[in-house]
Amino acid sequence: MKTIRDIWVEFKDQFQKVSLSPESDFKWLVENVLEENHSFHWTLHSELILSPLKAEVLSTFCRRRAEGEPIAYILGEWDFYGRRFIVEPGVLIPRPETELIIEIAKKKFKDNHPQWILDFGSGSGCLALTLAYEFSTEKMIAIEKSPQAIPILEKNKKLHGLTDRLDVFASDVVDFHCTDLWGKIDLIVANPPYIDFLDQEIAQDVKKYEPKEALFSEERGFAAIHSWAVVAGKYLRPGGFYLFEFGKGQAQEVFDFVTSMGVFDKVEIEKDLNGIDRVAICKKSD
Ligand SMILES: C[S@@+](CC[C@H](N)C(=O)[O-])C[C@H]1O[C@@H](n2cnc3c(N)ncnc32)[C@H](O)[C@@H]1O
């Protein structure tokens, strides 16, 4: 018979080696196994004797975490902008800094909701599906090339009951050809892969567990940033917005590139909560 504390004691040293927040990681796992919400504090119930099945599941989860596997893949779900998304190894784990795109979109379209939205490199669908909740949009299109990501995106579409409003296209962004939509889209969002293949700072667990095509891009991390901006320029209506995330240290080059395209008459860069330049706001010329 094992208590919650017994399992914590067994794994805590291993957690400390792989995580900056070992207690919080353990809390996530305990909550999931006990089907409790975030208000559950295991430390107040540390002597609770677990059923053999729950003890086994919690130990298995802990073993996976101790090997460095991200919590989101162990749980199979993660939160984005206050909503839950299915997350499996075929998709990037949604990041809090990406929520900035939603915040900016809400400000830019406060009075007039966008009627046509594209999401480039949709992954789990966290951006497209969140925008579908926030706006009374008529049609949204998610473009994603990874065959591993698409089934997860479809599952999230169903989970959120948004099958009618979101179309998924299995395509490379640069190969997406829908001439009927050229010059018609109000809002395009993207979190492109933007990490340089030679980047030495990337966390080992990210590199080991998350999909390479979601992380890395050629041309020192700029290939998708450049080519997707060109595609966005083609699909946006005059006055429409392209909002996209980029990495630390890329702001100047991003700004120079999008302003040099001659498509956007206003380009702004917004910082994330850590004060790092993170999202480009590109308004297509009227
Ligand atoms: C950084 S992830 C972003 C996923 C999701 N939008 C998010 O913010 O969590 C980039 C996504 O773009 C997809 N991707 C990469 N290159 C692509 C391309 N050329 N065309 C379409 N999708 C691409 C990857 O498979 C991945 O799902």
Ligand as a Chemical Component Dictionary entry (heavy atoms), coordinates in Angstrom:
data_LIG
# 
_chem_comp.id                   LIG 
_chem_comp.type                 NON-POLYMER 
_chem_comp.pdbx_formal_charge   0 
_chem_comp.three_letter_code    LIG 
# 
loop_
_chem_comp_atom.comp_id 
_chem_comp_atom.atom_id 
_chem_comp_atom.alt_atom_id 
_chem_comp_atom.type_symbol 
_chem_comp_atom.charge 
_chem_comp_atom.model_Cartn_x 
_chem_comp_atom.model_Cartn_y 
_chem_comp_atom.model_Cartn_z 
_chem_comp_atom.pdbx_ordinal 
LIG C1  C1  C 0  5.693 26.005 -33.790 1  
LIG S1  S1  S 1  4.462 24.840 -34.288 2  
LIG C2  C2  C 0  2.989 25.770 -33.898 3  
LIG C3  C3  C 0  1.789 24.918 -33.636 4  
LIG C4  C4  C 0  0.599 25.700 -33.076 5  
LIG N1  N1  N 0  0.160 26.716 -34.012 6  
LIG C5  C5  C 0  0.975 26.345 -31.767 7  
LIG O1  O1  O 0  1.159 27.577 -31.736 8  
LIG O2  O2  O -1 1.109 25.640 -30.759 9  
LIG C6  C6  C 0  4.590 24.942 -36.046 10 
LIG C7  C7  C 0  3.625 24.041 -36.795 11 
LIG O3  O3  O 0  3.805 24.265 -38.186 12 
LIG C8  C8  C 0  3.843 23.022 -38.878 13 
LIG N2  N2  N 0  4.644 23.256 -40.083 14 
LIG C9  C9  C 0  5.983 23.370 -40.188 15 
LIG N3  N3  N 0  6.338 23.681 -41.447 16 
LIG C10 C10 C 0  5.184 23.767 -42.153 17 
LIG C11 C11 C 0  4.881 24.092 -43.503 18 
LIG N4  N4  N 0  5.861 24.387 -44.362 19 
LIG N5  N5  N 0  3.597 24.099 -43.880 20 
LIG C12 C12 C 0  2.603 23.791 -43.009 21 
LIG N6  N6  N 0  2.820 23.499 -41.711 22 
LIG C13 C13 C 0  4.101 23.498 -41.282 23 
LIG C14 C14 C 0  4.458 22.055 -37.884 24 
LIG O4  O4  O 0  4.131 20.734 -38.198 25 
LIG C15 C15 C 0  3.852 22.551 -36.581 26 
LIG O5  O5  O 0  2.624 21.930 -36.324 27 
# 
loop_
_chem_comp_bond.comp_id 
_chem_comp_bond.atom_id_1 
_chem_comp_bond.atom_id_2 
_chem_comp_bond.value_order 
_chem_comp_bond.pdbx_ordinal 
LIG C1  S1  SING 1  
LIG S1  C2  SING 2  
LIG S1  C6  SING 3  
LIG C2  C3  SING 4  
LIG C3  C4  SING 5  
LIG C4  N1  SING 6  
LIG C4  C5  SING 7  
LIG C5  O1  DOUB 8  
LIG C5  O2  SING 9  
LIG C6  C7  SING 10 
LIG C7  O3  SING 11 
LIG C7  C15 SING 12 
LIG O3  C8  SING 13 
LIG C8  N2  SING 14 
LIG C8  C14 SING 15 
LIG N2  C9  SING 16 
LIG N2  C13 SING 17 
LIG C9  N3  DOUB 18 
LIG N3  C10 SING 19 
LIG C10 C11 SING 20 
LIG C10 C13 DOUB 21 
LIG C11 N4  SING 22 
LIG C11 N5  DOUB 23 
LIG N5  C12 SING 24 
LIG C12 N6  DOUB 25 
LIG N6  C13 SING 26 
LIG C14 O4  SING 27 
LIG C14 C15 SING 28 
LIG C15 O5  SING 29 
# 
